[in-house]
Amino acid sequence: MSREATRFDAVVFAIAFGATVLSSAAIAAAPAISVGSVRGGAGVYENFDSLAAAGGLSAKGINVTFSGTGAGTAALPDSSGHYAAPYLSGGSGKAFHNFHADGPDATQYLTTGMGQVTLQLEDHNRYFGLLWGSVDDYNTLSFYDGNTLLFSFSGIDVDGRANGNQGAGGTFYVNINSDTAFNKVVASSTNYGFEFDNVALAINPVAVSPVPEPEAYSLLMAGLALIGAIIRRRTITSAMKAC
């Protein structure tokens, strides 16, 4: 085998290796969490206003179950001191038909108490949004495919302070996009203080572009440039022999 052929094979291998690395980076893209406002175009916007106190099927087809101490529905006023309504601001409730003025959520919301709220979804989804109130570091939001845990986030992932602020500064509209579809979401807490409302769902999320390793890009581009040079050289050599 000629030296040029060996070099050509090595370049092809490098390109294939680089492409594999890039592909692996895309496959390994982690679920993305962000805070801001509810995304438009979601298939489901659920406000839980008509959900029975014992749970059950919501108006938009989410099956809600409660377990543990204090988990259930809640609304203003709360005389127990265990719950704090999520705080609406900037018209964040409009997509859910909550048109009242900014301030504590005046409609029914859900609370984990010292337990959990399970949302069994009608379909597999890749986007989940919720109005997460008075975020605490002991709050956890977990995503499942059936009974298989896929990934989870804590209050720290939402707010670095996660100190239970009950005002506008402690409530966030949280968006989760995932390449892996899920059909169950569990909100849980080891202490009182995980309240949420206004859940949005979408089967196809906003695209989340993974960031491949720079080395993989460099390897791929260098290989393509070199193989192009070899092909040009072979073309010129063949043309000269034909003359």
Number of C-alpha atoms within 10 A of each C-alpha: 5 7 8 11 11 11 14 17 13 14 21 17 13 19 21 15 15 21 16 14 19 21 13 12 17 16 12 12 16 15 17 14 15 14 17 11 17 24 18 11 13 18 14 17 21 21 26 23 18 13 20 13 12 11 20 16 17 17 14 15 15 22 17 22 17 24 15 15 14 18 23 23 22 19 17 14 11 11 7 6 8 14 24 26 30 30 27 25 18 11 13 20 22 13 17 18 12 18 12 14 13 16 14 20 23 17 17 19 23 28 29 29 25 19 20 25 26 20 22 21 18 12 15 19 22 20 25 24 24 22 28 25 30 28 30 25 20 18 25 20 18 16 23 19 16 13 9 10 13 15 15 15 16 19 22 16 15 22 19 11 14 19 15 20 16 18 17 17 14 20 27 25 25 20 22 18 22 23 20 18 19 24 17 23 21 19 24 27 25 17 16 22 25 35 29 29 26 27 21 24 25 21 15 17 19 16 9 14 10 15 10 16 12 10 12 19 16 12 18 22 15 15 21 15 11 15 19 12 12 16 12 12 12 13 11 12 11 11 10 9 7 7 5
